[in-house]
Amino acid sequence: MIDVDAQLRDEVNRLLPTPVGFAADWGEVAARAGSPRRRRHYRPALLSAAALAAAVCACAALGATVWLLRGPDQIRTVASGPGWSLVAHRDRGRLCVSYGSAGTTASSCRLNPPHVLSLFALTPTSNGRSRVIGLASPQVKRVQVSDPAHHRVVRARIYALPAFFHSPLRFFVAEVVGQSILRPGGARQTPALTLSAYGLGNRVLRRISLQ
Amino acid sequence: MLGPGDHHALEALYRSRFDVFLRIALSTTRDESLAYDAVQEGFVRALRSFDGFRGDAPLEVWVWRIVLNAAHDLRPRRQVELVAEPGEQAEMSIAESSSSGEFASWLAVLPERQRMAVFLRYGADLDYRSIALVLGVEIGTVSATLHAARQTLEELLQEVRQ
């Protein structure tokens, strides 16, 4: 007799590990909700003015004055092609990047520069291909997608974020043949696609296999 | 007993169960960043509408409904195969462990309600009544839903072990 309850609990906990790097932030919740509790507190105008002045000075020191003057709603295109685009904007101080194409979207406001290479999205295109979008660290000089089934090697284009964002994030984009459902996988099986990151002198920095 | 405008209970719930909300939201969004956004957005909505909370259901149940709705709202319109920055975790594939990979694929074939009931029961440790209130169904429906899910998964487990 199999104890399905116990197994279910174990497997669900294994399937849904707590994401790393996401800390509870009640302050953000309260600020976004405009918590009445916060509003009830009386804030002297002088204190607010001083805080604002300090913030402006700090931003100016960081070269972000232009950003403040332009406002937080500026949306900038990182990369685009026929029927798709990768855009960035700021939302409450966070850098948000969104990919969009016909019927498909992917977005994140919590992207961090990868150690070497990481995936952002793998999406079908309207012409029967798949588009691979990922992040590359500054030491990556070239990203290549190997597709052994079709005997193809595709070199990805690398895009930096517009200087407007003062961010070191860099994106790579490549299109490959086929629309198989792929996942990052170990090396046990023959990979359907392999992403390779090369540094100076064509040194391989990282490989990610997609099964 | 919650008083009007008393947000301390909501804040306490957020702090004590943040990880659980995050994990279950992840089952809907399938993207860690979106799951985080869903939890934050859910609690923002809960806080904004807190004065309208009548206490007809436990606070946690009320919040679960809001967070899951936020997760549904944030879920990509068409699920992409892989979304957002798995980063270093990208190579820790679901298929890394074959049994876990099989289990993931089994769960994926369960109907949406069965899958969510499984996650709320075994991932969030909610009781049947709470699950019923979150999903907006009768307790008997939850019982039947979980029974059906367990039966399906048990059959699959037995097939694998034969």
Chai-1 contact restraints between the chains, C-beta under 6 A:
chainA,res_idxA,chainB,res_idxB,connection_type,confidence,min_distance_angstrom,max_distance_angstrom,comment,restraint_id
A,I2,B,L157,contact,1.0,0.0,6.0,A-B,restraint_1
A,V4,B,R150,contact,1.0,0.0,6.0,A-B,restraint_2
A,V4,B,E154,contact,1.0,0.0,6.0,A-B,restraint_3
A,L8,B,Y122,contact,1.0,0.0,6.0,A-B,restraint_4
A,R9,B,Y122,contact,1.0,0.0,6.0,A-B,restraint_5
A,E11,B,F103,contact,1.0,0.0,6.0,A-B,restraint_6
A,V12,B,Y122,contact,1.0,0.0,6.0,A-B,restraint_7
A,V12,B,G123,contact,1.0,0.0,6.0,A-B,restraint_8
A,R14,B,S100,contact,1.0,0.0,6.0,A-B,restraint_9
A,L15,B,A104,contact,1.0,0.0,6.0,A-B,restraint_10
A,L16,B,R23,contact,1.0,0.0,6.0,A-B,restraint_11
A,L16,B,L26,contact,1.0,0.0,6.0,A-B,restraint_12
A,L16,B,S27,contact,1.0,0.0,6.0,A-B,restraint_13
A,L16,B,G123,contact,1.0,0.0,6.0,A-B,restraint_14
A,T18,B,D19,contact,1.0,0.0,6.0,A-B,restraint_15
A,T18,B,R23,contact,1.0,0.0,6.0,A-B,restraint_16
A,P19,B,L22,contact,1.0,0.0,6.0,A-B,restraint_17
A,P19,B,E32,contact,1.0,0.0,6.0,A-B,restraint_18
A,F22,B,Y36,contact,1.0,0.0,6.0,A-B,restraint_19
A,A24,B,R15,contact,1.0,0.0,6.0,A-B,restraint_20
A,A24,B,F18,contact,1.0,0.0,6.0,A-B,restraint_21
A,W26,B,E11,contact,1.0,0.0,6.0,A-B,restraint_22
A,W26,B,Y14,contact,1.0,0.0,6.0,A-B,restraint_23
A,V29,B,Q40,contact,1.0,0.0,6.0,A-B,restraint_24
A,V29,B,F43,contact,1.0,0.0,6.0,A-B,restraint_25
A,V29,B,V44,contact,1.0,0.0,6.0,A-B,restraint_26
A,R32,B,V44,contact,1.0,0.0,6.0,A-B,restraint_27
A,A33,B,V44,contact,1.0,0.0,6.0,A-B,restraint_28
A,A33,B,L47,contact,1.0,0.0,6.0,A-B,restraint_29
A,A33,B,R48,contact,1.0,0.0,6.0,A-B,restraint_30
A,R37,B,H7,contact,1.0,0.0,6.0,A-B,restraint_31
A,G103,B,R78,contact,1.0,0.0,6.0,A-B,restraint_32
A,T104,B,R78,contact,1.0,0.0,6.0,A-B,restraint_33
A,T104,B,V80,contact,1.0,0.0,6.0,A-B,restraint_34
A,T105,B,P76,contact,1.0,0.0,6.0,A-B,restraint_35
A,T105,B,R77,contact,1.0,0.0,6.0,A-B,restraint_36
A,A106,B,V80,contact,1.0,0.0,6.0,A-B,restraint_37
A,A106,B,V83,contact,1.0,0.0,6.0,A-B,restraint_38
A,S108,B,S33,contact,1.0,0.0,6.0,A-B,restraint_39
A,S108,B,A84,contact,1.0,0.0,6.0,A-B,restraint_40
A,R110,B,S33,contact,1.0,0.0,6.0,A-B,restraint_41
A,L111,B,E85,contact,1.0,0.0,6.0,A-B,restraint_42
A,P114,B,G87,contact,1.0,0.0,6.0,A-B,restraint_43
A,S118,B,E85,contact,1.0,0.0,6.0,A-B,restraint_44
A,S118,B,G87,contact,1.0,0.0,6.0,A-B,restraint_45
A,S118,B,A90,contact,1.0,0.0,6.0,A-B,restraint_46
A,L119,B,L82,contact,1.0,0.0,6.0,A-B,restraint_47
A,L119,B,A90,contact,1.0,0.0,6.0,A-B,restraint_48
A,A121,B,V80,contact,1.0,0.0,6.0,A-B,restraint_49
A,A121,B,V83,contact,1.0,0.0,6.0,A-B,restraint_50
A,L122,B,E81,contact,1.0,0.0,6.0,A-B,restraint_51
A,L122,B,L82,contact,1.0,0.0,6.0,A-B,restraint_52
A,T123,B,V80,contact,1.0,0.0,6.0,A-B,restraint_53
A,I181,B,E81,contact,1.0,0.0,6.0,A-B,restraint_54
A,L182,B,E81,contact,1.0,0.0,6.0,A-B,restraint_55
A,R183,B,S93,contact,1.0,0.0,6.0,A-B,restraint_56
A,P184,B,A90,contact,1.0,0.0,6.0,A-B,restraint_57
A,P184,B,E91,contact,1.0,0.0,6.0,A-B,restraint_58
A,P184,B,S93,contact,1.0,0.0,6.0,A-B,restraint_59
A,G185,B,S93,contact,1.0,0.0,6.0,A-B,restraint_60
A,G185,B,A95,contact,1.0,0.0,6.0,A-B,restraint_61
A,G186,B,S93,contact,1.0,0.0,6.0,A-B,restraint_62
A,G186,B,E96,contact,1.0,0.0,6.0,A-B,restraint_63
